[in-house]
């Protein structure tokens, strides 16, 4: 149980947990991961028979990690120490652990069989925050969990080590579920009841701040949805507009599209192309840091691109742009460097600028990929 000044509610939490261990015939301990309490929580916990682990580094994730790493058992059940969960009712978690599951999530939401007692969860958490974040997690990571942020969960110590969790704050809860899914751990879910917590003070949770931290973490952990698909959509839509207007203006209903729209298409192509490269950079970096599992397509992509191939491709694209620009200057020279048709001149200049910009992006992105690949090689050889 993570703890920061929870003296009001520690007694029922610890007593319920100890009674559950006795009733189920389990040999275990109750660990209070204290994150700097000054209200007597430490002394109270020790009097009640719990083992206190003092965690110096601040943060919800740090507190939990400190307690988990200090745990002597192979099975761990965690939840907040605010008496919002009944530690005496852990039978379903123990049964799942005995069955070989590596992460068992509680589910408070009625759609998953859980129960939320009156006053236990603010309306914005129940109807907006939790459903939205859980749905996003299911879409981004194909996670089988209904209640992404339930605080009551169980896992094995070996499973926890496989997760290799790194975050220090509230997003630790999201990282655990995401990492367990990506590492293909055996995950299950059991219905639980959420009670109104017994504290007289406000909770440590800050709805909008912590909600954004969870959402931000999910997006950063999924380069495919943060970079790849937005980049593909932007580039493809821009390319269609760009190519269609290269042959002249046309009407869509009563709207006439011409070179201004072609310029917008060019912008969409350049932005989408850069975002795609950001996706490649991020995916490789995450694999290097162990944040995401390595995939065969990442190695194929790096092998297909390579620094030299990227430089050649980028130079060819950039030179194509310069060639188109030279053609535009030649056409201008034929007029005595005088006035040209606005539409005609832009229809030549926009493609040249677009190709040259894309080529330069490819050149420097290839150099950056080369640096990242060099780092990967050093890590594999232990240098």
C-alpha positions in Angstrom: 0.0 0.0 0.0 1.5 3.4 -1.0 1.2 5.9 1.8 1.5 9.6 2.3 -0.2 10.8 5.5 -2.9 8.1 5.6 -3.1 7.6 9.4 -6.9 8.1 9.2 -7.5 5.0 7.1 -4.5 2.7 7.6 -6.0 0.7 10.5 -8.9 -0.9 8.6 -6.7 -1.5 5.5 -4.0 -3.3 7.4 -6.4 -5.3 9.6 -8.5 -6.4 6.6 -5.3 -7.4 4.7 -4.0 -9.4 7.6 -7.3 -11.1 8.2 -7.4 -12.1 4.5 -4.0 -13.7 4.7 -5.1 -15.7 7.8 -8.4 -16.8 6.3 -6.9 -17.9 3.0 -4.0 -19.7 4.8 -1.4 -17.6 3.0 2.1 -16.8 4.3 2.6 -13.2 3.6 3.2 -9.7 4.8 1.6 -6.2 4.6 4.0 -3.6 3.2 3.4 0.1 3.7 5.5 2.0 1.1 5.7 5.3 2.9 6.6 8.3 0.8 7.4 10.8 3.6 4.4 10.7 6.0 4.5 13.1 9.0 1.1 12.3 10.6 2.2 9.2 12.5 1.4 6.7 9.7 4.7 5.0 10.0 4.4 4.3 13.8 0.8 3.3 13.4 1.6 0.8 10.6 4.3 -0.8 12.6 2.1 -1.1 15.7 -0.5 -2.9 13.5 2.0 -5.5 12.3 2.8 -4.1 8.9 6.3 -3.7 7.5 7.2 -0.1 6.6 9.4 0.6 3.6 10.6 4.2 3.5 10.8 5.5 -0.1 12.8 8.7 -0.3 12.0 9.6 -3.9 8.6 11.3 -4.2 5.8 10.1 -6.5 3.1 7.5 -6.6 5.2 5.4 -9.0 8.3 5.6 -6.9 6.4 4.7 -3.7 4.9 1.6 -5.4 8.1 0.5 -7.0 9.9 0.8 -3.7 7.4 -1.3 -1.9 7.2 -3.9 -4.7 11.0 -4.3 -4.9 11.2 -4.7 -1.1 8.5 -7.4 -1.1 9.7 -10.9 -0.2 6.9 -12.9 -1.8 6.3 -13.9 -5.4 2.7 -12.7 -5.4 1.9 -9.1 -4.8 -1.5 -7.4 -4.3 -1.5 -3.6 -4.3 -4.1 -0.9 -3.7 -4.3 2.5 -2.1 -4.4 2.8 1.7 -7.5 5.1 1.8 -9.9 2.2 2.5 -11.6 2.5 -0.9 -10.9 -1.2 -1.5 -11.7 -4.1 0.8 -8.5 -6.0 1.3 -10.4 -8.8 3.0 -11.9 -9.8 -0.3 -9.0 -10.8 -2.4 -10.1 -14.4 -3.0 -10.6 -13.9 -6.8 -7.1 -12.4 -7.1 -5.5 -15.3 -5.3 -7.3 -17.8 -7.4 -6.1 -16.1 -10.6 -2.6 -16.1 -9.3 -2.8 -19.8 -8.5 -4.0 -20.3 -12.1 -0.8 -18.8 -13.5 -2.0 -15.3 -14.4 0.8 -12.7 -14.2 -1.3 -9.5 -13.9 -4.9 -9.4 -12.5 -6.7 -6.1 -12.7 -9.7 -5.2 -10.6 -12.7 -3.8 -12.5 -14.8 -1.2 -10.7 -17.0 -0.3 -13.6 -20.5 -1.9 -13.9 -19.9 -2.7 -17.5 -17.2 -5.1 -16.4 -19.2 -6.5 -13.5 -17.8 -4.1 -10.9 -19.6 -1.9 -8.4 -19.2 1.7 -7.5 -20.8 2.7 -4.2 -22.5 6.1 -3.8 -20.0 8.9 -3.5 -17.0 6.6 -4.2 -16.1 8.1 -7.6 -16.6 11.7 -8.9 -19.0 11.8 -11.9 -16.3 13.2 -14.2 -14.1 10.2 -13.4 -16.9 7.7 -13.8 -18.5 9.0 -17.0 -15.7 10.9 -18.7 -12.2 10.2 -17.5 -12.1 6.5 -16.9 -14.2 5.4 -19.9 -12.3 7.7 -22.2 -8.8 6.7 -21.1 -9.7 3.0 -20.9 -11.2 3.0 -24.4 -8.1 4.8 -25.7 -5.9 2.2 -24.0 -7.9 -0.6 -25.6 -7.6 0.9 -29.1 -4.0 1.9 -28.9 -2.6 -1.2 -27.3 -5.4 -3.8 -27.9 -5.5 -4.2 -24.2 -8.2 -6.6 -22.8 -8.8 -4.5 -19.7 -12.1 -2.8 -19.1 -11.0 -0.6 -16.2 -7.5 0.7 -17.0 -7.0 2.6 -13.8 -8.4 0.4 -11.1 -6.0 0.7 -8.1 -6.6 -2.8 -6.8 -4.5 -5.2 -8.8 -2.3 -8.3 -8.3 0.7 -9.6 -10.2 3.7 -11.9 -9.8 7.2 -10.6 -8.9 8.6 -12.3 -12.1 5.9 -10.6 -14.1 6.7 -7.2 -12.6 10.3 -7.6 -13.5 9.3 -8.4 -17.1 7.4 -5.1 -17.3 10.5 -3.0 -16.6 8.5 0.0 -15.4 10.2 3.4 -15.4 7.7 6.1 -14.6 7.6 7.8 -11.2 4.2 9.4 -10.9 0.5 8.6 -11.4 1.1 7.3 -14.9 2.8 4.3 -13.3 -0.7 2.7 -13.2 -1.1 3.0 -17.0 2.5 1.9 -17.7 1.9 -1.3 -15.8 -1.1 -2.3 -17.9 0.5 -1.1 -21.2 3.8 -2.8 -20.6 2.1 -6.1 -19.5 0.1 -6.0 -22.7 3.1 -5.3 -24.9 5.2 -7.9 -23.2 2.3 -10.4 -23.7 2.0 -11.3 -20.1 -1.0 -13.4 -19.1 -3.6 -10.8 -18.0 -7.1 -11.2 -16.5 -9.7 -9.0 -14.7 -12.0 -9.6 -11.8 -14.9 -7.4 -10.6 -14.4 -5.4 -7.4 -16.3 -2.9 -5.4 -15.1 0.7 -4.9 -16.1 2.3 -1.6 -16.1 5.9 -0.6 -12.6 6.5 0.9 -12.4 7.2 4.6 -10.2 10.3 4.5 -11.4 13.7 5.7 -9.0 15.5 3.4 -9.0 15.7 -0.4 -7.3 12.9 -2.3 -3.8 13.3 -3.7 -5.2 12.8 -7.2 -5.7 15.9 -9.4 -8.3 15.0 -12.0 -7.3 17.1 -15.0 -3.6 17.2 -14.3 -3.2 13.4 -13.7 -5.7 12.6 -16.4 -3.6 14.5 -18.9 -0.4 12.7 -17.6 -2.1 9.3 -18.3 -3.2 10.4 -21.8 0.2 11.9 -22.6 1.9 8.7 -21.5 -0.4 6.5 -23.6 0.3 8.6 -26.7 4.0 8.7 -26.2 4.0 5.0 -25.7 2.3 4.4 -29.1 4.2 6.0 -31.9 1.9 4.3 -34.4 -1.1 6.4 -33.4 0.8 9.5 -32.4 3.0 9.8 -35.5 2.4 7.1 -38.1 -1.3 7.4 -38.9 -1.5 11.2 -38.7 1.6 11.4 -40.9 0.2 8.9 -43.5 -3.2 10.6 -43.6 -1.6 14.1 -43.9 0.8 13.0 -46.6 -1.8 11.0 -48.6 -4.4 13.8 -48.5 -1.9 16.4 -49.5 -0.5 14.2 -52.3 -4.0 13.7 -53.8 -4.6 17.5 -53.7 -1.1 18.2 -55.0 -1.3 15.8 -58.0 -4.8 16.7 -59.0 -4.0 20.4 -59.1 -0.7 19.9 -61.0 -2.7 19.5 -64.2 -4.9 22.6 -63.7 -7.7 23.9 -61.6 -11.0 22.2 -61.1 -14.3 22.6 -59.3 -15.7 20.7 -56.4 -19.3 21.7 -56.5 -19.3 25.5 -56.6 -15.8 25.8 -55.1 -12.9 26.3 -57.5 -9.6 24.9 -56.4 -6.4 26.2 -57.9 -2.8 27.0 -56.9 -3.6 28.2 -53.4 -5.1 24.8 -52.7 -2.1 23.2 -54.3 0.1 25.1 -51.9 -2.0 23.7 -49.0 -1.5 20.2 -50.4 2.3 20.8 -50.5 2.2 21.8 -46.9 0.3 18.7 -45.9 2.8 16.5 -47.7 5.8 18.1 -46.0 4.3 18.0 -42.6 3.0 14.5 -43.0 6.4 13.3 -44.3 8.2 14.8 -41.3 5.7 13.3 -38.8 6.3 9.9 -40.4 10.0 10.2 -39.8 9.3 11.3 -36.2 7.4 8.0 -35.9 10.4 6.0 -37.1 12.7 7.9 -34.7 10.4 7.4 -31.7 9.8 3.7 -32.4 13.5 3.0 -32.7 14.4 5.0 -29.6 11.7 3.2 -27.5 13.0 -0.2 -28.7 16.5 0.9 -27.7 15.5 2.0 -24.3 13.4 -1.1 -23.6 10.2 0.9 -23.5 8.6 -1.0 -26.4 9.4 -4.5 -27.6 11.6 -4.9 -30.7 9.7 -5.8 -33.8 11.0 -7.5 -37.0 9.6 -4.7 -39.1 11.8 -2.1 -37.3 14.9 -4.0 -38.3 13.6 -4.5 -41.8 12.9 -0.7 -42.0 16.4 0.2 -40.8 17.9 -2.3 -43.2 15.8 -1.0 -46.1 16.6 2.6 -45.4 20.2 2.8 -44.2 22.2 6.0 -44.2 23.6 5.6 -47.7 20.3 4.7 -49.3 18.6 7.5 -47.6 21.2 10.0 -48.7 21.0 8.9 -52.3 17.2 9.0 -52.2 17.1 12.4 -50.6 19.6 13.9 -53.0 17.7 12.5 -56.0 14.4 14.1 -54.7 16.2 17.4 -53.9 17.8 17.5 -57.3 14.5 16.8 -58.9 13.2 19.8 -57.1 16.1 21.9 -58.3 15.5 20.6 -61.9 11.9 21.7 -61.7 13.0 25.1 -60.4 15.5 25.5 -63.2 12.7 24.7 -65.7 10.6 27.4 -64.1 13.5 29.9 -64.4 13.9 29.0 -68.0 10.3 29.6 -68.7 10.6 32.9 -66.9 13.6 33.8 -69.0 11.6 33.2 -72.2 9.4 36.1 -71.1 12.5 38.3 -70.7 12.2 37.9 -66.9 9.0 39.9 -67.0 5.5 39.2 -65.8 4.1 35.7 -65.9 0.7 34.2 -65.2 0.3 33.9 -61.5 -1.3 30.5 -61.7 1.2 29.2 -64.3 4.3 30.3 -62.3 3.1 28.8 -59.1 2.2 25.6 -60.7 5.9 25.2 -61.6 7.4 26.7 -58.4 5.3 24.8 -55.8 6.3 21.3 -57.1 10.0 22.3 -57.2 10.0 23.8 -53.7 8.0 20.7 -52.4 10.4 18.2 -53.9 13.5 20.1 -52.7 12.1 20.3 -49.1 11.2 16.7 -49.0 14.7 15.7 -50.3 16.4 17.8 -47.7 14.2 16.2 -45.0 15.2 12.7 -46.2 18.9 13.6 -46.2 19.1 14.9 -42.6 16.6 12.3 -41.3 18.9 9.6 -42.7 21.8 11.1 -40.8 19.8 11.1 -37.6 18.7 7.5 -38.2 22.3 6.6 -38.8 23.2 8.1 -35.4 20.4 6.1 -33.7 21.5 2.9 -35.5 25.1 3.5 -34.4 23.9 3.7 -30.8 22.0 0.4 -31.2 25.1 -1.3 -32.5 27.2 -0.1 -29.6 24.6 -1.4 -27.1 24.5 -4.8 -28.7 28.3 -5.2 -28.6 28.4 -4.0 -25.0 30.6 -0.9 -25.8 
